[in-house]
Amino acid sequence: MKAYRYGMLLAVLAWPGLSVAAELDGSSLTPLWAVPFAGLLLSIAVMPLLAPSFWHHHYGKVSAAWALAFLLPFALLFGPAAAGVNLVHALLAEYAPFIILLTALFTVAGGIFIRGNLHGSPALNTGILAIGAVLASFMGTTGASMLLIRPLIRANDNRIHKAHVVVFFIFIVSNIGGSLTPLGDPPLFLGFLKGVDFFWTVGHIFPETLFLLGTLLGIFYLLDRWYYNKEGVTPVDPTPDTRRIGFDGAVNFWLLGAVVALVLLSGLWKSPVRFNVAGTDVGLPGLVRDIGLIVVTLISLRITPRQVHDDNQFSWGPMAEVAKLFAGIFLTIIPVIAMLKAGTQGPFGAIVSGVTRPDGQPDPAMYFWATGILSSFLDNAPTYLVFFNTAGGDPKTLMTTLAPTLAAISASAVFMGANTYIGNAPNLMVKAIAENRGVKMPSFFGYMAWSGVVLIPLFILITWIWFR
């Protein structure tokens, strides 16, 4: 019956004329269209605190309700065809590739069990975070996060205070570590697709990244050492597992390589073959990538021994939470991105005007903060594109004459995704896995307090040193 109702909704939206796609004119919208998006963000922030039981059982319905709060009025005012076009575009061009990639990384990384008597000392925890920071730029922040979060939590299973370990993991591995290559984070991959050289980012924001990662690792070590000494943790784990360090399900490393290869292939392979699905163009490289990722996911599930999943306490709960919440985010964000794309002529024109100096030249510091603040609450990939285009959109000019501006956009889109749980997809996924393992994580605003105290001062310092 549910499938029937959803089918009827899609049929209503898929009115005749749906195949004629039209760019949503953000200048014709009012800020009221941002209410469903803001409502969904507020729900994610406060409902787990005010109504935890209701949220745990019905967060998917809440996400769907806010999505309908945008889609239905939009269909009434602009017509079912326009609503259908935007719905299909959001699902096919943005949400489906996003969730397919996350599912592949979640499944493959979840099929690798790092065994051994890992003892969560400050030195080991800091070492794992440092390794994750390096891996994130080569296998993506999601891949590195899914590979390392479970052994990190297991290593700290005898610690009293461990939420801070996961918070810094999100800062370092799930976000900032992915800032050096297009494989690391979706915004940089979009820049690569737009013509930014593969190694341009590592050549231009390496000092900022090294400073940020080095400082965060130092802060974490001192904080974790303080907690460790305060707890009086025994040097020997009272519940040790296998002492020999090794990998079970290691065949999944090859599948992880296949995931990286498929993503890279979709960026390098140029094909004129495109399929128009209800007004949305689906390119052959992207289609091959997504089909390949689905195949990799199925292979991983087929060949991974059940014992490996049991040892990892692998479950689909975290993936389901991300999928349901981000479905609502990808739909309700449609008018917000359109209004930003409208530039100075749109409702958010003041934001766009604020990044330009009186002489008409872009202001790197303002680009850094405008891109970063929006990336903290919106999807950082389209936010990157908005400011990439605001700065002119010509990759050759941005890589040379306006290199400081592109560096500011690139750095902030990745760095400031760590400011909130919804700034980057792995954040919410890591939180869900940690909570599933019994770690009491900070609330939405509690996490923002951590990022405000630890990250914001460092971002201010980065602005003063590199982007002023």
Salt bridges, closest charged atoms under 4 A:
GLU94 OE2 - HIS89 NE2 3.61
ASP224 OD1 - ARG159 NH2 2.85
ASP224 OD1 - HIS164 NE2 2.70
GLU231 OE1 - ARG159 NE 3.04
GLU231 OE2 - HIS161 ND1 3.03
ASP241 OD2 - ARG154 NE 3.17
ASP248 OD1 - ARG115 NE 2.88
ASP290 OD1 - ARG289 NE 3.02
ASP310 OD2 - ARG306 NE 3.93
ASP363 OD1 - ARG357 NH2 3.89
GLU435 OE2 - LYS431 NZ 3.09
